């Protein structure tokens, strides 16, 4: 994984901003951008829903939900490298994610 991708992913994991939107890769702590296009969006914190489900007798933990949505649309070799590195990190660390395709360039939302 390239140093700048690694630094941005580390910042994202700790919900901190890194870089500026428009850089080759950056994060505001919730979304990772390749240039100005969202490539990873954090899944919301489902603690309230989990507590409610547990109260109703449905055993549930945060692991029942995906950690992030990853934009897998092909834009450029730079973005593809970033996407592949992030997916590899998620797989290596047993993080769950869902993939989205056909996202327009410049989109800041993944669904």
Secondary structure as UniProt FT lines:
FT   HELIX           3..13
FT   TURN            14..15
FT   TURN            21..22
FT   STRAND          26..27
FT   STRAND          31..34
FT   TURN            35..36
FT   STRAND          37..42
FT   HELIX           47..55
FT   TURN            56..57
FT   HELIX           62..64
FT   STRAND          68..71
FT   HELIX           77..92
FT   TURN            93..94
FT   STRAND          97..100
FT   TURN            105..106
//
